[in-house]
């Protein structure tokens, strides 16, 4: 992925970590969805004999395309507020923004973990028996692992992920982890 990563000091005690996807990343991420939206619309358009038939399908495909673009995150940001907490921000292709703030006293731990895309995409699921997987996908190498930064809540049954779709890389996550950990350790 060609994700642009940036650390920015916004003010005293406020630090922002931002991961922004490029157009190629967005296209790769949505390739199957785009195909499933545009292929039937194109087939119906070419097969229709009257204006009335395709007048319904083209706007429907366009609406589905807009919904897909609105749901696709292109910018994910983690903002650390010293003494207050953590804010997770996501911006979509069409500019829709979602912000979630978690108070510092509700965070139990900050972790960097890894997951294998093989197990994420496996029909047997993440808790599958590895001996049931085909031989060529049993090995997990460093290029097969995705790293993520998560904040475990004190309630114990909830956690929040920073950069859930952009996968900015372990070096960037480690810098955010160290700063978040230092932020939380000062309170304890």
Wavefront OBJ file of the C-alpha trace (Angstrom):
o trace
v 0.000 0.000 0.000
v 1.091 3.564 -0.598
v -0.334 4.994 2.586
v 0.984 8.439 3.529
v 1.785 8.628 7.229
v 2.255 11.748 9.289
v 2.819 12.685 12.931
v 1.829 16.213 13.825
v 1.909 18.214 17.063
v -1.316 20.189 17.102
v -0.747 21.987 20.367
v 0.726 21.508 23.792
v -0.103 17.959 24.859
v -2.018 17.166 21.628
v -0.442 14.870 19.034
v -2.008 13.550 15.842
v -1.046 10.437 13.872
v -2.608 10.304 10.416
v -2.648 7.610 7.728
v -4.026 8.610 4.316
v -4.648 6.129 1.496
v -3.815 6.906 -2.116
v -6.260 6.501 -5.022
v -4.661 3.183 -6.010
v -5.211 1.799 -2.501
v -8.874 2.808 -2.571
v -9.333 1.235 -6.017
v -7.645 -2.032 -4.950
v -9.660 -2.153 -1.740
v -12.954 -1.772 -3.629
v -12.193 -3.607 -6.876
v -14.644 -6.481 -6.354
v -17.408 -4.183 -5.108
v -16.929 -1.868 -8.077
v -17.072 -4.834 -10.439
v -20.250 -6.140 -8.786
v -21.894 -2.725 -9.146
v -20.739 -1.728 -12.623
v -20.788 -5.068 -14.487
v -24.528 -5.761 -14.098
v -25.337 -2.115 -14.864
v -23.259 -2.239 -18.050
v -24.806 -5.570 -19.073
v -28.326 -4.272 -18.512
v -27.528 -1.053 -20.335
v -26.196 -2.881 -23.385
v -29.059 -5.425 -23.405
v -31.896 -2.960 -22.921
v -33.958 -2.036 -25.940
v -35.752 0.929 -24.571
v -34.890 4.056 -22.644
v -37.228 2.993 -19.839
v -35.236 -0.136 -18.933
v -31.848 1.445 -18.369
v -33.276 4.656 -16.896
v -33.790 2.714 -13.656
v -30.521 0.731 -13.561
v -27.990 3.491 -14.221
v -29.170 5.700 -11.308
v -29.318 2.607 -9.080
v -25.723 1.691 -9.946
v -24.669 5.307 -9.407
v -26.378 5.354 -5.977
v -24.646 2.083 -5.019
v -21.309 3.527 -6.160
v -21.851 6.651 -4.044
v -22.757 4.515 -1.020
v -19.583 2.469 -1.508
v -17.408 5.579 -1.777
v -19.051 7.081 1.301
v -18.273 3.925 3.280
v -14.625 3.734 2.150
v -12.174 5.266 4.608
v -9.397 7.273 2.939
v -7.992 9.016 6.006
v -7.686 7.609 9.513
v -6.358 9.658 12.390
v -5.470 9.004 16.002
v -5.361 12.126 18.190
v -3.800 11.840 21.647
v -4.917 14.446 24.196
v -2.642 14.510 27.242
v -4.761 14.289 30.375
v -8.038 13.790 28.492
v -7.987 10.730 26.251
v -7.828 9.496 22.681
v -9.860 10.424 19.613
v -10.264 8.168 16.565
v -11.226 9.898 13.312
v -12.149 8.480 9.926
v -12.865 10.388 6.699
v -14.502 8.777 3.660
v -13.956 9.383 -0.061
v -16.940 11.735 -0.132
v -15.878 13.658 2.967
v -18.093 12.046 5.614
v -16.314 12.111 8.965
v -16.709 9.934 12.018
v -15.128 10.788 15.358
v -15.029 8.698 18.523
v -13.532 9.964 21.761
v -12.434 7.626 24.561
v -11.634 9.092 27.952
v -8.233 8.272 29.360
v -9.635 6.694 32.540
v -11.610 4.142 30.462
v -8.498 2.737 28.732
v -6.935 -0.316 30.346
v -4.045 -0.981 27.940
v -2.529 -0.103 24.576
v -1.329 -2.998 22.419
v 0.267 -3.685 19.063
v -0.842 -7.035 17.737
v -0.616 -8.869 14.457
v -3.025 -10.936 12.444
v -2.503 -13.105 9.390
v -4.570 -12.195 6.324
v -4.688 -15.912 5.528
v -6.713 -16.573 8.661
v -8.849 -13.466 8.122
v -9.814 -14.629 4.627
v -9.934 -18.344 5.388
v -13.327 -20.026 5.034
v -12.490 -21.900 8.233
v -12.194 -18.657 10.224
v -9.547 -17.361 12.624
v -10.003 -20.218 15.120
v -9.549 -22.939 12.536
v -7.298 -25.942 12.845
v -4.162 -25.146 10.758
v -3.865 -28.766 9.670
v -7.129 -28.332 7.732
v -5.712 -25.448 5.688
v -4.178 -26.246 2.298
v -0.406 -26.808 2.485
v 0.581 -23.723 0.520
v -1.056 -21.305 2.968
v 0.008 -22.876 6.270
v 3.161 -20.764 6.645
v 2.907 -17.213 7.935
v 5.825 -14.976 7.010
v 6.572 -11.387 7.996
v 5.040 -10.170 4.736
v 1.807 -11.983 5.548
v 1.169 -10.233 8.872
v -0.866 -7.076 9.404
v -0.103 -5.080 12.510
v -2.693 -3.019 14.315
v -2.818 -0.693 17.308
v -5.637 -1.319 19.737
v -6.845 0.276 22.934
v -8.365 -2.211 25.396
v -11.114 -0.742 27.565
v -11.383 -1.303 31.315
v -14.801 -2.872 30.836
v -12.858 -5.821 29.398
v -15.243 -6.643 26.584
v -14.504 -3.752 24.251
v -11.565 -2.343 22.358
v -10.938 0.381 19.802
v -8.651 0.011 16.788
v -6.548 2.848 15.455
v -6.096 2.745 11.658
v -8.379 -0.291 11.107
v -8.235 -0.224 7.289
v -5.107 1.701 6.287
v -2.419 -0.642 7.694
v 0.279 2.046 8.016
v 3.169 -0.244 8.999
v 4.741 -1.395 12.218
v 7.219 1.520 12.530
v 4.443 4.111 12.409
v 2.295 2.064 14.819
v 5.236 1.666 17.206
v 5.731 5.458 17.345
v 2.012 5.977 18.064
v 2.097 3.138 20.611
v 5.066 4.622 22.494
v 3.431 8.024 22.693
v 0.044 6.606 23.725
v 1.688 4.376 26.323
v 3.601 7.346 27.762
v 0.358 9.320 27.865
v -1.419 6.585 29.837
v 1.504 5.740 32.136
v 1.712 9.290 33.503
v -1.773 8.941 34.996
v -1.022 5.680 36.848
l 1 2 3 4 5 6 7 8 9 10 11 12 13 14 15 16 17 18 19 20 21 22 23 24 25 26 27 28 29 30 31 32 33 34 35 36 37 38 39 40 41 42 43 44 45 46 47 48 49 50 51 52 53 54 55 56 57 58 59 60 61 62 63 64 65 66 67 68 69 70 71 72 73 74 75 76 77 78 79 80 81 82 83 84 85 86 87 88 89 90 91 92 93 94 95 96 97 98 99 100 101 102 103 104 105 106 107 108 109 110 111 112 113 114 115 116 117 118 119 120 121 122 123 124 125 126 127 128 129 130 131 132 133 134 135 136 137 138 139 140 141 142 143 144 145 146 147 148 149 150 151 152 153 154 155 156 157 158 159 160 161 162 163 164 165 166 167 168 169 170 171 172 173 174 175 176 177 178 179 180 181 182 183 184 185 186 187 188
